[in-house]
Amino acid sequence: MVRGDPVIGMSVLKEFPTHGYFSGTVVSSSGVTYRIRYTDGDCEEATRAQVIELLMPQANCVFCSVKLSGDGSRVVPKYFITHREELVVRACSAHRARAQGFVRTWTENTPL
């Protein structure tokens, strides 16, 4: 298992032809592939790119789940300044470009 990998523990949703949709959780990583355990008990291995495509948007999205500030804007927790990759991984497709912009800005202005 790869320690500290932000994908571990995230929720996924996958359509299996003729069987329908099943939700699951990323339970481990070999460093090359990820193991997903679905609610019906089945497991499968997937690449990082495949897992990213399966992520359940609002269940994992930092921007969808953070509280609004007094002016109505979303506040990104300081934790993500030092965990930049996790911010992008944990953004739904609607917020992914915004997360990438934050990471670019932080990388240019705030060295780790």
N, C-alpha and C positions, 0 to 999 in steps of 0.2 A: 504494500500500500504506500502511496506517495503522501507524506504528511503535509498538511497545509494546503492541499489542492482545493481551490474554491468550488470545484464542481461536485466534490463528494458531498452527499446529503441533499443535493438538489432534486426537485421533482421534475419528472418527464411525462410526456404523453405521446403514445405512438399508436398509429393505426396499423392493424394487422389485417390484410385482405381476407375477407370471408369470416373474420372473427370480431371485427370492430376495434374500438379504441380501448387501450389499457393504460392506466397510470402506473408509474413506478418511481423508484428512487435510485440514484447513483450511489452504490454502496462501497465501491473500492476502485482502485486503479493499480495497474501493474507498472505504470510509467509510460506505457505504450497504448494500452486500451483501458476502457472503463467497464466495470460490471454493473449492470442494471438489474434490479429485482423488481418485478411487476407485482401488482396486487393479487394476481392469481397464483403467485408462487414461482412462476417461470423466471429464468434469468437469461441474459444474453450479454455478449461482449460488444462494445462499440468504440469507434475512434472518438477523439475529442470533437472533431468536426461533426460527427453524427450526433453526439450528445448535445452539442450546442443547438442543433436544429430541432431536437426533441424537447428542449426545456419548456416547461409550462410558463408562459409569459408572466402573468400577474402573480403567480405563486412565488416566484423567485426574484422579481424585479425590485431593485433597490429604490428606484424612483416611484414606483406604484405604491410601495409600502412605507415610505418615510413620511413624517409629519410635515405639515405646511408651516412655514414661518408666519409671522404677523402680517407680512405683506402679501401672503398667498403663494409665495414661491416655495419650491421644495428644497429642503435643506439636506445636503448629502453629509452623512456622518464623517467626522475627521478620520475615523478608522480607515477609510478608503484612500486617504492621501498616501499612506504607506502600503496599501494593498490595492494598487492601481489595477492590476489585471482582473482582480475579483470584481471591481466595479463594472467593467465591460461585460464580463461573463454573466453577472447578475442583473443585467438590464434587459428588459423585454425588447422586441424588435422596434417598438414605437420609441423607445428611449436609448437604443444602442448608439446612434450617432451622437447624441448628447453626451453619453458616457465617454465615448472616444474623444470628444472635444475637451472634456474635463481632464482626461488623462494626458492629452497633448499639452494642454496649458500647464498642468502640474509638473510634467516632465521638464518643460522649458524653464519654469520659474521656481520649482521646489525640488532640488536634488534629494534623493533618499539618503 
